[in-house]
Protein backbone atom coordinates (compact mmCIF):
# COMPACT_ATOMS: atom_id res chain seq x y z
CA UNK A 1 0.00 0.00 0.00
CA UNK A 2 2.74 2.44 0.97
CA UNK A 3 4.64 1.63 -2.21
CA UNK A 4 1.54 2.35 -4.32
CA UNK A 5 1.19 5.73 -2.60
CA UNK A 6 4.88 6.46 -3.18
CA UNK A 7 4.59 5.54 -6.87
CA UNK A 8 1.50 7.75 -7.21
CA UNK A 9 3.35 10.67 -5.65
CA UNK A 10 6.29 10.08 -7.99
CA UNK A 11 3.94 10.01 -10.98
CA UNK A 12 2.34 13.30 -9.95
CA UNK A 13 5.78 14.81 -9.44
CA UNK A 14 6.90 13.59 -12.87
CA UNK A 15 3.79 15.09 -14.46
CA UNK A 16 4.31 18.45 -12.81
CA UNK A 17 7.93 18.48 -13.93
CA UNK A 18 6.97 17.63 -17.50
CA UNK A 19 5.15 20.98 -17.79
CA UNK A 20 8.20 22.91 -16.59
CA UNK A 21 10.89 20.81 -18.28
CA UNK A 22 11.22 23.31 -21.12
CA UNK A 23 12.25 25.97 -18.60
CA UNK A 24 15.23 24.00 -17.33
CA UNK A 25 18.56 24.71 -18.99
CA UNK A 26 21.33 22.64 -17.43
CA UNK A 27 25.07 23.28 -17.71
CA UNK A 28 28.16 21.68 -16.22
CA UNK A 29 30.58 23.89 -14.27
CA UNK A 30 34.18 23.13 -13.31
CA UNK A 31 36.22 25.37 -10.98
CA UNK A 32 39.87 25.30 -9.91
CA UNK A 33 41.06 27.90 -7.38
CA UNK A 34 44.69 28.43 -6.40
CA UNK A 35 46.85 30.89 -4.49
CA UNK A 36 49.94 32.63 -5.83
CA UNK A 37 52.33 32.71 -2.87
CA UNK A 38 54.34 35.70 -3.99
CA UNK A 39 55.18 38.83 -2.03
CA UNK A 40 52.97 41.81 -2.80
CA UNK A 41 53.24 45.45 -1.74
CA UNK A 42 49.46 45.76 -1.92
CA UNK A 43 47.58 45.57 1.39
CA UNK A 44 43.93 44.76 2.00
CA UNK A 45 43.64 45.53 5.72
CA UNK A 46 40.37 47.42 5.27
CA UNK A 47 38.73 44.90 2.92
CA UNK A 48 35.82 42.99 4.43
CA UNK A 49 35.21 39.22 4.12
CA UNK A 50 32.54 38.07 1.64
CA UNK A 51 28.96 38.54 2.75
CA UNK A 52 27.06 35.42 1.74
CA UNK A 53 23.43 35.50 0.66
CA UNK A 54 20.99 33.43 2.71
CA UNK A 55 20.13 31.62 -0.53
CA UNK A 56 23.69 30.45 -1.11
CA UNK A 57 23.79 26.72 -1.92
CA UNK A 58 26.49 24.67 -0.17
CA UNK A 59 27.50 21.49 -2.02
CA UNK A 60 30.85 21.13 -0.21
CA UNK A 61 29.77 20.78 3.43
CA UNK A 62 27.75 17.55 2.90
CA UNK A 63 30.92 15.92 1.51
CA UNK A 64 33.52 17.00 4.09
CA UNK A 65 31.53 17.40 7.31
CA UNK A 66 30.23 15.05 9.96
CA UNK A 67 26.62 15.58 11.05
CA UNK A 68 26.79 14.35 14.65
CA UNK A 69 23.19 15.09 15.55
CA UNK A 70 21.91 13.61 12.29
CA UNK A 71 23.79 10.36 12.88
CA UNK A 72 22.48 10.17 16.43
CA UNK A 73 18.83 10.44 15.40
CA UNK A 74 19.10 8.58 12.10
CA UNK A 75 18.74 11.64 9.84
CA UNK A 76 20.78 13.03 6.97
CA UNK A 77 21.55 16.65 6.17
CA UNK A 78 20.06 18.74 3.38
CA UNK A 79 19.93 17.09 -0.04
CA UNK A 80 20.73 19.05 -3.22
CA UNK A 81 17.00 19.59 -3.74
CA UNK A 82 16.67 20.99 -0.21
CA UNK A 83 19.53 23.41 -0.87
CA UNK A 84 17.84 24.56 -4.09
CA UNK A 85 14.36 25.00 -2.59
CA UNK A 86 15.15 26.15 0.96
CA UNK A 87 18.80 27.22 1.17
CA UNK A 88 18.08 29.79 3.88
CA UNK A 89 16.93 27.00 6.22
CA UNK A 90 19.90 24.80 5.36
CA UNK A 91 22.21 27.79 5.96
CA UNK A 92 20.66 28.54 9.37
CA UNK A 93 23.67 28.86 11.71
CA UNK A 94 21.51 27.73 14.63
CA UNK A 95 21.26 24.38 12.88
CA UNK A 96 24.65 24.01 11.22
CA UNK A 97 26.71 25.15 14.21
CA UNK A 98 25.18 22.51 16.45
CA UNK A 99 24.99 19.51 14.14
CA UNK A 100 28.06 19.89 11.93
CA UNK A 101 31.75 19.36 12.59
CA UNK A 102 34.38 20.24 10.00
CA UNK A 103 37.95 19.08 9.31
CA UNK A 104 40.78 21.53 9.99
CA UNK A 105 41.74 21.37 6.31
CA UNK A 106 39.39 21.09 3.32
CA UNK A 107 40.46 18.40 0.80
CA UNK A 108 41.67 19.82 -2.50
CA UNK A 109 39.39 17.66 -4.66
CA UNK A 110 35.74 17.97 -3.66
CA UNK A 111 33.75 15.24 -5.41
CA UNK A 112 30.96 12.72 -5.15
CA UNK A 113 31.99 9.15 -4.41
CA UNK A 114 30.67 7.90 -7.76
CA UNK A 115 29.50 9.39 -11.10
CA UNK A 116 26.24 11.30 -10.85
CA UNK A 117 23.27 11.92 -13.14
CA UNK A 118 21.08 15.01 -12.86
CA UNK A 119 17.28 14.84 -12.77
CA UNK A 120 14.64 17.44 -13.51
CA UNK A 121 13.75 19.58 -10.54
CA UNK A 122 16.97 18.73 -8.72
CA UNK A 123 19.28 21.29 -7.13
CA UNK A 124 22.96 21.75 -8.09
CA UNK A 125 24.59 18.32 -8.32
CA UNK A 126 28.20 17.68 -7.28
CA UNK A 127 29.96 15.32 -9.70
CA UNK A 128 32.60 12.65 -9.22
CA UNK A 129 36.26 13.47 -9.83
CA UNK A 130 36.24 11.29 -12.95
CA UNK A 131 33.60 13.58 -14.49
CA UNK A 132 35.90 16.61 -14.42
CA UNK A 133 38.12 17.69 -17.33
CA UNK A 134 40.73 19.93 -15.69
CA UNK A 135 43.40 17.34 -14.88
CA UNK A 136 45.88 18.59 -17.51
CA UNK A 137 45.21 22.25 -16.65
CA UNK A 138 45.72 21.62 -12.95
CA UNK A 139 48.98 19.72 -13.50
CA UNK A 140 50.29 22.54 -15.71
CA UNK A 141 49.48 25.26 -13.17
CA UNK A 142 50.80 23.22 -10.23
CA UNK A 143 54.20 23.01 -11.95
CA UNK A 144 54.52 26.79 -11.77
CA UNK A 145 56.52 28.17 -8.82
CA UNK A 146 54.78 29.63 -5.76
CA UNK A 147 51.41 28.03 -6.56
CA UNK A 148 49.25 26.53 -3.81
CA UNK A 149 46.14 24.62 -4.91
CA UNK A 150 43.05 25.37 -2.81
CA UNK A 151 39.98 23.66 -4.21
CA UNK A 152 38.72 21.86 -7.32
CA UNK A 153 35.16 20.74 -7.98
CA UNK A 154 32.70 20.07 -10.78
CA UNK A 155 28.93 20.32 -10.63
CA UNK A 156 25.82 20.52 -12.80
CA UNK A 157 23.04 23.04 -12.31
CA UNK A 158 19.91 24.40 -13.91
CA UNK A 159 20.75 27.98 -14.96
CA UNK A 160 18.23 30.60 -13.90
CA UNK A 161 17.73 34.31 -14.47
CA UNK A 162 19.74 36.67 -12.29
CA UNK A 163 16.73 37.26 -10.06
CA UNK A 164 16.18 33.53 -9.43
CA UNK A 165 19.79 32.29 -9.50
CA UNK A 166 21.33 31.04 -6.25
CA UNK A 167 25.08 31.37 -5.63
CA UNK A 168 27.21 28.29 -5.02
CA UNK A 169 29.32 28.41 -1.84
CA UNK A 170 33.02 27.93 -2.50
CA UNK A 171 35.54 27.43 0.31
CA UNK A 172 38.83 25.65 0.88
CA UNK A 173 42.18 25.59 2.59
CA UNK A 174 42.68 25.60 6.35
CA UNK A 175 40.33 26.66 9.13
CA UNK A 176 41.55 29.72 11.09
CA UNK A 177 38.70 29.72 13.63
CA UNK A 178 40.92 28.70 16.55
CA UNK A 179 42.95 31.88 16.13
CA UNK A 180 40.75 34.41 14.32
CA UNK A 181 37.16 35.55 14.10
CA UNK A 182 35.48 35.79 10.69
CA UNK A 183 36.13 39.53 10.42
CA UNK A 184 39.84 39.10 11.10
CA UNK A 185 40.39 39.94 14.77
CA UNK A 186 42.14 37.48 17.05
CA UNK A 187 39.80 35.29 19.08
CA UNK A 188 39.41 36.21 22.72
CA UNK A 189 41.10 33.97 25.24
CA UNK A 190 38.73 31.69 27.19
CA UNK A 191 37.39 33.16 30.39
CA UNK A 192 37.78 31.43 33.73
CA UNK A 193 34.21 30.15 33.38
CA UNK A 194 34.96 28.62 29.99
CA UNK A 195 38.17 27.03 31.28
CA UNK A 196 36.58 25.22 34.24
CA UNK A 197 36.83 21.46 33.52
CA UNK A 198 34.02 18.97 34.11
CA UNK A 199 31.55 21.67 35.08
CA UNK A 200 27.87 20.85 34.95
CA UNK A 201 26.07 23.90 33.52
CA UNK A 202 22.69 22.19 33.32
CA UNK A 203 21.55 24.11 36.37
CA UNK A 204 21.82 27.31 34.37
CA UNK A 205 19.12 26.03 32.01
CA UNK A 206 18.57 28.05 28.85
CA UNK A 207 20.71 30.92 30.14
CA UNK A 208 23.91 29.02 29.35
CA UNK A 209 24.72 28.00 25.81
CA UNK A 210 27.89 26.17 24.87
CA UNK A 211 30.06 28.22 22.52
CA UNK A 212 29.66 27.43 18.82
CA UNK A 213 32.60 27.85 16.48
CA UNK A 214 32.00 28.54 12.81
CA UNK A 215 34.92 27.72 10.49
CA UNK A 216 36.95 30.64 9.14
CA UNK A 217 38.23 29.25 5.86
CA UNK A 218 41.40 30.29 4.06
CA UNK A 219 39.31 30.64 0.90
CA UNK A 220 35.67 31.61 1.22
CA UNK A 221 32.85 33.14 -0.77
CA UNK A 222 30.52 32.22 -3.59
CA UNK A 223 30.17 31.96 -7.35
CA UNK A 224 26.88 32.95 -8.93
CA UNK A 225 26.15 31.90 -12.51
CA UNK A 226 23.00 33.09 -14.24
CA UNK A 227 21.46 33.10 -17.69
CA UNK A 228 20.22 36.28 -19.38
CA UNK A 229 20.47 35.62 -23.14
CA UNK A 230 24.16 35.03 -22.31
CA UNK A 231 25.83 33.30 -19.39
CA UNK A 232 27.26 35.49 -16.63
CA UNK A 233 29.70 34.65 -13.83
CA UNK A 234 29.73 36.68 -10.61
CA UNK A 235 32.69 35.85 -8.37
CA UNK A 236 32.57 36.94 -4.74
CA UNK A 237 35.58 35.25 -3.14
CA UNK A 238 38.31 36.16 -0.68
CA UNK A 239 41.65 34.68 0.31
CA UNK A 240 42.41 34.99 4.04
CA UNK A 241 46.03 35.59 5.06
CA UNK A 242 47.62 36.22 8.44
CA UNK A 243 49.23 39.64 8.81
CA UNK A 244 49.37 42.44 11.39
CA UNK A 245 47.20 45.49 11.85
CA UNK A 246 46.90 48.41 14.24
CA UNK A 247 43.81 47.71 16.34
CA UNK A 248 42.26 49.45 19.31
CA UNK A 249 43.26 47.94 22.63
CA UNK A 250 40.90 47.78 25.59
CA UNK A 251 42.06 48.22 29.22
CA UNK A 252 42.54 44.99 31.15
CA UNK A 253 40.28 46.20 33.93
CA UNK A 254 38.20 49.28 34.56
CA UNK A 255 39.61 51.80 37.03
CA UNK A 256 39.20 55.46 37.87
CA UNK A 257 41.99 56.42 35.50
CA UNK A 258 40.54 54.51 32.54
CA UNK A 259 37.53 56.83 32.55
CA UNK A 260 39.89 59.77 32.02
CA UNK A 261 41.71 58.08 29.16
CA UNK A 262 39.89 59.90 26.34
CA UNK A 263 42.36 59.11 23.54
CA UNK A 264 41.94 55.56 22.27
CA UNK A 265 45.09 53.46 22.18
CA UNK A 266 46.12 51.26 19.30
CA UNK A 267 48.59 48.44 19.11
CA UNK A 268 49.97 46.18 16.41
CA UNK A 269 48.21 42.81 16.63
CA UNK A 270 47.77 39.66 14.49
CA UNK A 271 45.02 40.10 11.90
CA UNK A 272 43.44 37.87 9.25
CA UNK A 273 43.10 40.04 6.19
CA UNK A 274 40.70 39.38 3.28
CA UNK A 275 42.07 39.62 -0.24
CA UNK A 276 38.94 40.00 -2.40
CA UNK A 277 38.29 38.72 -5.88
CA UNK A 278 35.00 40.28 -6.98
CA UNK A 279 34.32 40.18 -10.71
CA UNK A 280 31.32 39.94 -13.03
CA UNK A 281 31.88 38.71 -16.59
CA UNK A 282 29.76 37.68 -19.54
CA UNK A 283 30.99 34.34 -20.87
CA UNK A 284 30.34 31.72 -23.49
CA UNK A 285 29.89 28.05 -22.76
CA UNK A 286 32.81 25.82 -23.66
CA UNK A 287 35.45 28.54 -23.23
CA UNK A 288 37.95 28.34 -20.38
CA UNK A 289 37.98 31.54 -18.33
CA UNK A 290 40.59 32.90 -15.94
CA UNK A 291 39.95 35.34 -13.10
CA UNK A 292 42.66 36.65 -10.79
CA UNK A 293 44.06 39.24 -8.43
CA UNK A 294 47.69 39.49 -7.25
CA UNK A 295 47.24 36.57 -4.83
CA UNK A 296 44.38 34.42 -6.15
CA UNK A 297 43.55 32.69 -9.43
CA UNK A 298 40.39 30.96 -10.66
CA UNK A 299 40.07 28.75 -13.73
CA UNK A 300 36.46 28.09 -14.78
CA UNK A 301 34.58 26.44 -17.59
CA UNK A 302 30.83 26.20 -18.21
CA UNK A 303 30.04 23.31 -20.53
CA UNK A 304 26.95 22.25 -22.42
CA UNK A 305 25.62 18.89 -21.32
CA UNK A 306 22.94 16.36 -22.15
CA UNK A 307 19.78 17.76 -20.63
CA UNK A 308 18.04 15.76 -17.89
CA UNK A 309 14.89 14.07 -19.13
CA UNK A 310 13.50 12.31 -16.05
CA UNK A 311 12.66 13.03 -12.46
CA UNK A 312 14.48 11.08 -9.79
CA UNK A 313 13.39 7.42 -9.70
CA UNK A 314 11.14 6.54 -6.77
CA UNK A 315 13.64 4.06 -5.31
CA UNK A 316 16.29 6.80 -5.18
CA UNK A 317 14.13 9.50 -3.60
CA UNK A 318 15.17 10.17 -0.02
CA UNK A 319 12.45 9.79 2.62
CA UNK A 320 10.93 13.16 3.47
CA UNK A 321 12.27 13.02 7.02
CA UNK A 322 15.79 12.31 5.86
CA UNK A 323 16.08 15.42 3.70
CA UNK A 324 15.16 17.94 6.34
CA UNK A 325 17.68 19.99 8.34
CA UNK A 326 17.92 19.01 11.99
CA UNK A 327 15.80 21.52 13.96
CA UNK A 328 17.44 23.81 16.46
CA UNK A 329 16.47 22.97 20.00
CA UNK A 330 18.73 25.31 21.96
N, C-alpha and C positions, 0 to 999 in steps of 0.2 A: 504494500500500500504506500509506504513512504517513498519507495523508488518510483512509483507511478506519479506521485505528486512532484518529486524532484524532476522527472522527465518532462512533466507538463510545464513546470516553471522554466526549465531550460528552453522548451519550445517557444514559450511566450517571449522569453528574452531574445531568442534567435530571430523571431518575427519582428520585434521592435528594432533590433539592430539592422535588419534588412532594409528598413525604411531610411535609416540614417547612414548606411554604408557608403553612399556616394559622397558624403561629407568628409569621410576620413581619408587623409592623405599621409601615408606613412613614409618615413625616411629613416635611414640608418646613420648614426652619428658616432664618430670615433675621435677621441681626445687624448692627447699626450701633453703633459705639463712638466716642465723642468726648470731648474734654477741655474742661473749663470753665476758661479761663485767667484766673481771678480770684484776687485775694489772699485768703489764709485765715490766720487766727491759729492754726489747728490744725496740729500737727506730728506726723510719723509716723517720727521718727528711730529708734525701737526696733522698728518693724514689719519683719517679714522678707519677702523676696520669695516668690512662690508656689512651693510644692513640687509638682512635677508627678509624677503617677503614671507608672510604667513602661508602663502600658497606654494612655497618652494617644495619640490618633490625630491626626496632623499632615497636614492637607489643604492647608496654605498653602505649606510648603517646596517641594513638587514644582513649584509654579507660579512661584515667585520665584527659586529657587536654580539654580546651575549645578553639575552633577555631573561634575567633571573626570575622576575615575577611571572613572566609568561610560562617558563618551564615549570615553575612550582604549581601553577594552577592548570597546566595542560593547554595553554593558549599560545598562539603565534603572534608576531607583530603584524604591522600593516602590510597588506599585499600591494602589488603595483597598482591594482585597481583602487584600493583604498587611498593611496597617495594621490591618484589622479582626481578622485571625487571628493576627498575630504582631507587635503594636505594640512589644513590648519589644525585639525584635531590630531593628526599624526605628529605634527611638529610641536604640540603642546608640551612645554618644558616640565609641567607638573607631572606629565606621564613619563616622558623620556628620561628625565633625571632620576626617577625612582627605579624604573624597570631595566635600564640599559647600562651595561658596562662596556667600556671601549679598551682596545689595546693601547699601549703607549706609543706605538708606531703603526701607521696605516700601511698595509702591504702596497707595493708599487702597482702590481696588476690586480685590478678589481674586476672580478668576472664571476659569472654563474658557473656552477659545477659541471654543467653539461650544456650542449647546444640548445638554444631556445627558439620557439616559434611564436610570433605575435598573433593575437586574436582580436577581432573587432570589439571595440568597447573597452579594451584593456588600457591600463596606464603605461607609462614608459617602461620598457622591458630591457633589463640588463642581459647582455649576451655573454657567451662563453669566450675564453681567450682565443680559442681556435677560430672564432668567427670574426676576429679583427684582421686588419690588413696592414698594420703599421710596423710589423717586425723589422723590415729592412730600414725604414726611416728611423726607428728608435735606435737600432744598432749604429747607424751612421752618426746620429747626434751624440750618442753616448761615447763615441770615440774621440769627440772633441774635448780639449782640455777645459777644466773648471766647470764641468757640467754635472749637475746632480739631478737624477730623475726623481720626480715626485709622485705622479699618478698617471695611470693609463687605463682607460675603460672604453667600452663600446656598448651602445644601446640603440634600441629602436623606439620611435615615438610617432604618434599621430600629430602632425603639425597643425597648429591653430592660428587664428588671427592674433594680433598683438594683444588685443583686449582679453582674449580667452587663454592665451598661452601661459604655461606655468614653468618657472625656471627650474633647472636641474641643479641640485646642490653638488658642489665639487669641493672635496677637501682631501688633504694628504699630508705626508710627512709626520713629524713628531708632535706629541701633545705637550704644550707648555703650561698646562693648568696648575701643576704643582708649584710653579714659580711665578706665574703672571696671570692677571685677570684678563678678560677678553679685550678690554680697552687699553692694555699695555702696562698698567701699573703693577708693581710687585705685589704678590699676595700678602695679606697681613699674617703675622705669626699667630699660631693658635693661642687663645686665651687660657688662663688657668682652668676655667671650666671645661674647655674643649680637651685639655690635656689630661684630665682626671681619668685614670684607667678603671675599667670594670664598674662604671657608675650606672646605676639604674635610674633613668630619667622618666620612667613610666609614671611616677607620681606627679610629674609636671603636666601630664595630660597633653592637650592640644597646644599648650603654650610653648612646648619645646619641640623643635623640629630638627632632625639630624641634618647637618650641612650637606648640600648637594653640589657636586663639582661637575661643571659642564666642560668638555674638552676645549682647549684653545689650540687649534691646529696650525701647523707651520704654513700650510696653504689652506685658504678658506674662501668661500664665496659661492657664486652661482653662474650658470650659463643659460641664457634664455634664447631659444630659437623660435621664430615665428614666421608665418607665411602671409605675405601681403603682395600678391602678384609675383613677387620675388621672395627668396629666403633671406632672412636677416639673423645675424648673430649679435647678441648683446652679452659681452663679458663683464662680470662684476666680481673680480677676484683680487686677492691680496696675499702677498708673501710676508710672513712674520719673521723678523730677525731681531736678535738681542743686541741692544746698544745701550747708550746712556743718555739721560736727559735731565735737565734742571727741573725739579719738581718741588712744590711747596712742602715744607716739613711742618708737622704738627708737634706741639710741646708734649713731652712724655707725661706730664701731669699738670693739672691746672693749679696755679698758685696766684697770689696777689699781684705778682709782677707780670704774669702772662697777660693779664687784662690790660696792662699798660703798653704791651708790645704791639703797637699799631702796625708797624711795617712787617709785612709777611716775609718769612725767610725761605730761601730756596737752597736746595742742595743737589749735587749730582748723584743720580741714583740709577740702578738698572731699569731699562725700559724695553718693552717689546713693540718695536715700530711696525707699521703696516705699509708695505710698498704696493700701491694700488695698480691694477691693470684694468681700466674701465674703457671699453671700446665698443662701438656699434658699427657693424659693417654689412652692407648688402653683398650677398654671395651667390654663387651658382653651385648647384649640386654637382658632385664629381670632382670639383677642383679642390686641391689641398691648400689650406689657408694658414698663414702664420701671423700670430699676434705676439707683441713683446713690449717690454720696457727694459731698462738697463739691467734688471736682475731676474726677470721672469720671461719664459717663452712658452707659447701654446701652439701646438700643431693640431689642426682640426680638418675633418672632412665630413661632408654631408652627402650620403650616397642614396641613389634611387634603389628601391628594393621591390621584391614581389609583394603586392598588396595583400593583406590578410583577407580571407574570404569567409571565415567561419568564426562563430563565437566559441568560447572555451568549452570543450566537451564536458558533459555532466560529471564524468568520473574524475575529472581534474579540477572541478570547481571546489574551492575550499569551503568547509562548513561556515555558515554565517558567523558563528561565535568565534571561529578561529581567525577571522580577518579583522577583528575589531581591536583597536588599541586598548591596553589595559587601563581601566578607569583609575583616576587619582583618588586615593582614599585618605590623604593626609589631613 
